Amino acid sequence: MKYVTIIVIALITSAAAYSQSTLTLEQSKSLALKNNKALQNSAFEIEAAQQVKKKCFYKLLSKSECQYNRFSSD
């Protein structure tokens, strides 16, 4: 019984060790950046802020065009 337990433990640890692979520094960095939820949320916040900025700019631009058209038609 003792030998069966030792063999089972040896098989489990060797399978676990075999399934793990070594990563390079660049692979580790890219994996960390890809899986970093805070960084992903920051990117979404930046995109949302850029969209708001663009919307406000176009809204301001359309108001000034309306004012220009109103004055130029006289």
MODADA-V979348 format. One record per backbone hydrogen bond with DSSP energy under -0.5 kcal/mol. NH is the residue of the N-H (numbers start at 1). CO is the residue of the C=O. E is the energy in kcal/mol with one decimal. If there is no record, write none. Layout:
NH_CO_E + NH_CO_E
This chain:
5_1_-1.9 + 6_2_-2.0 + 7_3_-2.4 + 8_4_-2.4 + 9_5_-2.4 + 10_6_-2.3 + 11_7_-2.4 + 12_8_-2.3 + 13_9_-2.5 + 14_10_-2.2 + 15_11_-2.1 + 16_12_-2.1 + 17_13_-2.3 + 18_14_-2.0 + 19_15_-1.7 + 20_16_-0.8 + 28_24_-2.3 + 29_25_-2.4 + 30_26_-2.5 + 31_27_-2.2 + 32_28_-2.4 + 33_29_-2.6 + 34_30_-2.1 + 35_31_-1.8 + 36_32_-0.6 + 36_33_-0.5 + 37_35_-0.9 + 40_36_-1.9 + 41_37_-2.6 + 42_38_-2.1 + 43_39_-1.9 + 44_40_-1.9 + 45_41_-2.4 + 46_42_-2.4 + 47_43_-2.2 + 48_44_-2.4 + 49_45_-2.4 + 50_46_-2.3 + 51_47_-2.0 + 52_48_-2.2 + 53_49_-2.4 + 54_50_-2.4 + 55_51_-2.5 + 56_52_-2.6 + 57_53_-2.2 + 58_54_-2.4 + 59_55_-2.3 + 60_56_-2.6 + 61_57_-2.7 + 62_58_-2.5 + 63_59_-1.8 + 64_60_-2.2 + 65_61_-2.2 + 66_62_-2.1 + 67_63_-2.4 + 68_64_-2.4 + 69_65_-2.9 + 70_66_-2.1 + 71_67_-2.0 + 72_68_-2.5 + 73_69_-1.4 + 74_71_-0.6
